[in-house]
Amino acid sequence: MRLIEIAIGVILLGGAAWTTVKTYKGRGISSFFVLAFAVFLVALGLAFIFGAFGEFVRNLRFGSEWLK
């Protein structure tokens, strides 16, 4: 499940980068909304990635209690 979350996060970050590159030279209010959507994609992608890595680290920390 964590690998799927990481893949979704990477896809969202890639989509945000593509959207930003396509509207970099755009002018007007529509390009502003597209860039705002790109920021939303970045936030969502980072939330997925950090959530997955946080779950992985938490699982490592609590899963290693059998060593004690």
Buried (B, 14 or more C-beta within 10 A) or exposed (E): EBEEBBEBBEEBBEBBBEBBEEBEEEEEEEBEEBBEBBEEBBEBBBEBBEBBBEEBEEEEEEEEEEEE
